[in-house]
Amino acid sequence: MIVRVVAALSPLTPHILLAAPSDRLEALAPTLPPGVVFLPDIPEVWGPGPGGAIRRLAASGPMTPLLIVPGDMPWITTESMERFMALASASGSDVAVPFWASGETEHLLQWHPESSSRATYGHAPEGGGRSARASELLRSSARTLLVPIGALDRSGRSFAHLTLPSDVVAPRPRGSVDPAAPIRCLVGTPKQEFREARAAELRNDLAAALRSYRREAEWYGHAGLPLLSRHAAADAAFPNP
């Protein structure tokens, strides 16, 4: 699975970083090109899960444009990523992510240029584990570009995840594709609510933080972006009184 992802990305760049648990890196090393740089996960520093791995990559990579692709997308193609990066680079946004017709974002697949937002996201979590969520960069950046998957792959197949043995034979895209869906850029209100919520947390005003997270969740819900709405709502419930 990882070998196929690396093979698809290799024509786009000579610099590939792979973040994974140390024991998995040892097993993968003999199967991958010698140019791949291995970054062992350090969950106690960067946070658990994919979000921690993304923080690790953002902090460890050179401050140049960075494409982050989850390792369980073995059908990803060079062409779809080339189109994604071209659209993202031309937008002037801080971060870009593909999304399905349902509004669900592929939030583990991110493109971001050299920017202050990336440097901030690369900082170690402040505690509690919640800030390791991978979608946080999409919520915290001033300009978030949403690129419809239909503009990158009309079938959506290359964005399917391999989660079950049966997926090897019959890849199952997570959503439907709308070739006519427009590119969207998120700015303004939800970003301000996120910043106000985090500022309230820093001054230990949890009631104010909860209100801002709820307003952020409502905004994303009305905008038809269910994953971002769910994650903001989860922040509103953390810590659970």
C-alpha positions in Angstrom: 0.0 0.0 0.0 2.7 2.5 1.0 4.9 1.5 -1.9 2.1 2.4 -4.4 1.5 5.8 -2.7 5.3 6.6 -2.9 5.4 5.5 -6.5 2.6 7.8 -7.4 4.2 10.8 -5.7 7.8 10.2 -6.8 7.3 11.8 -10.2 6.2 15.0 -8.5 9.1 15.5 -6.1 12.5 14.0 -5.2 11.7 14.7 -1.5 9.4 12.3 0.2 9.0 12.1 4.0 7.3 9.1 5.6 5.9 9.4 9.1 4.9 6.1 10.8 5.5 4.2 14.0 9.2 3.0 14.4 8.4 -0.7 14.0 6.5 -0.1 10.8 9.3 2.0 9.4 11.8 -0.8 10.0 9.6 -3.2 8.0 9.0 -0.7 5.2 12.6 0.5 4.7 13.8 -2.4 2.4 10.8 -1.9 0.1 11.1 1.8 -0.6 13.4 4.0 -2.7 16.6 5.1 -0.9 15.5 8.8 -1.2 12.6 8.4 1.2 13.3 10.1 4.6 11.7 8.2 7.5 10.2 10.1 10.5 9.2 8.0 13.5 6.0 9.1 15.1 6.5 10.6 18.6 2.9 10.8 19.9 3.9 12.0 23.3 5.4 15.1 21.7 3.2 15.7 18.6 0.0 14.1 19.7 -1.6 10.8 18.7 -3.0 9.6 15.4 -2.8 11.1 11.9 -3.0 14.6 13.3 0.2 14.0 15.3 1.9 12.6 12.2 0.9 15.7 10.2 2.3 18.0 12.8 5.5 16.0 12.7 5.8 16.4 9.0 4.9 20.1 9.0 7.6 20.8 11.6 10.3 18.5 10.1 10.0 19.3 6.4 11.7 22.2 4.7 9.6 25.4 4.6 8.6 24.9 1.0 5.2 23.7 -0.4 4.2 20.5 1.3 1.7 17.9 0.1 0.5 15.4 2.7 -1.1 12.2 1.5 -2.4 9.4 3.8 -0.7 6.1 3.4 -4.0 4.1 2.9 -4.7 5.6 -0.5 -3.0 3.1 -2.8 -5.0 4.2 -5.9 -3.9 7.9 -5.7 -2.5 9.0 -9.0 0.2 11.3 -10.1 -2.2 13.2 -12.4 -4.8 13.9 -9.7 -2.2 15.2 -7.3 -0.6 17.3 -10.0 -4.0 18.9 -10.7 -4.6 19.4 -7.0 -1.3 21.1 -6.4 -1.7 23.4 -9.5 -5.2 24.6 -8.3 -4.0 25.0 -4.7 -0.8 26.9 -5.7 -2.8 29.4 -7.9 -5.3 30.1 -5.1 -3.1 32.0 -2.6 -4.7 30.0 0.2 -2.9 28.8 3.3 -4.1 25.2 3.0 -6.1 23.2 0.5 -8.0 19.9 0.8 -10.2 17.9 -1.6 -13.9 17.4 -0.8 -16.7 15.1 -1.9 -20.1 16.2 -3.2 -21.5 15.6 0.3 -19.2 18.2 1.7 -17.1 15.7 3.5 -13.4 16.7 3.3 -10.5 14.3 2.7 -8.9 16.2 5.7 -5.8 13.9 5.8 -4.8 14.9 2.3 -3.5 18.5 2.6 -1.5 20.9 0.5 0.0 24.0 2.0 2.6 26.4 0.8 5.4 28.0 2.8 3.4 30.0 5.3 3.2 31.2 8.9 0.1 29.0 9.4 2.2 25.9 8.7 4.9 27.0 11.1 2.3 27.5 13.8 0.7 24.1 13.1 4.1 22.4 13.4 4.3 23.4 17.1 3.9 20.6 19.6 0.4 20.3 21.0 -0.4 22.4 24.1 -1.9 19.4 25.9 -5.1 17.4 26.2 -4.5 15.5 22.9 -7.4 17.3 21.1 -5.1 19.6 19.1 -3.6 16.7 17.3 -6.8 16.4 15.1 -5.7 16.6 11.5 -8.6 19.0 10.5 -7.4 21.7 12.9 -5.2 23.3 10.2 -8.2 23.6 7.9 -10.1 25.4 10.7 -7.3 27.6 12.0 -5.8 28.8 8.7 -7.0 32.2 7.4 -7.8 30.9 3.9 -8.8 27.3 3.4 -9.3 26.1 -0.2 -11.8 23.2 -0.8 -11.2 21.5 -4.2 -14.0 19.3 -5.5 -12.8 15.7 -6.1 -14.7 15.8 -9.4 -12.2 18.4 -10.7 -9.3 16.0 -9.9 -10.7 12.5 -10.7 -14.2 12.2 -12.3 -14.6 8.7 -10.9 -13.3 9.4 -7.4 -11.5 6.1 -7.4 -8.1 7.4 -6.8 -9.3 8.9 -3.5 -10.6 5.6 -2.1 -9.1 4.4 1.2 -8.0 0.8 1.8 -9.7 -0.2 5.0 -11.0 -3.7 4.5 -9.5 -6.7 2.6 -12.4 -6.5 0.1 -11.3 -3.0 -0.8 -8.3 -4.4 -2.6 -10.6 -6.0 -5.2 -13.3 -3.3 -5.2 -12.2 0.1 -4.1 -15.0 2.1 -2.4 -14.8 5.9 -2.7 -16.1 7.6 0.5 -18.5 9.7 -1.4 -20.0 10.7 -4.7 -18.4 13.0 -7.3 -20.0 16.1 -8.8 -17.9 17.3 -11.8 -19.7 20.6 -11.7 -19.1 21.4 -8.1 -17.3 24.7 -7.6 -14.0 25.4 -5.8 -14.7 27.0 -2.4 -12.6 29.2 -0.2 -13.4 29.4 3.5 -12.6 32.7 5.2 -14.0 35.0 7.8 -16.6 34.0 10.3 -15.7 30.3 11.1 -12.0 31.2 11.3 -12.7 34.1 13.7 -14.9 31.8 15.9 -12.0 29.2 16.1 -9.5 31.9 17.0 -11.8 33.3 19.7 -12.4 29.9 21.1 -8.7 29.1 21.4 -8.1 32.5 23.0 -10.8 31.9 25.5 -9.3 28.5 26.4 -5.9 30.2 27.0 -7.4 32.5 29.5 -9.4 29.5 31.0 -12.8 30.9 30.0 -14.3 27.6 29.0 -17.8 29.0 28.8 -16.8 31.5 26.1 -14.7 28.9 24.3 -17.8 26.5 24.2 -20.0 29.3 22.7 -17.4 30.0 20.0 -16.9 26.4 19.1 -20.7 25.9 18.9 -21.1 28.9 16.6 -18.2 27.5 14.5 -19.9 24.1 14.3 -23.2 25.7 13.3 -21.6 27.8 10.6 -20.0 24.7 9.0 -23.2 22.8 9.4 -25.2 25.5 7.5 -22.4 25.6 4.9 -22.8 21.9 4.2 -19.4 20.8 5.6 -20.3 18.0 8.0 -16.8 16.8 9.0 -15.7 20.3 10.0 -19.0 20.8 11.8 -18.5 17.5 13.7 -15.0 18.4 14.8 -15.9 21.9 16.0 -18.8 20.3 17.9 -16.5 17.8 19.5 -14.3 20.7 20.7 -17.4 22.3 22.2 -17.8 19.1 24.3 -14.2 19.0 25.4 -13.5 18.7 28.3 -16.9 17.1 29.0 -18.0 18.8 32.3 
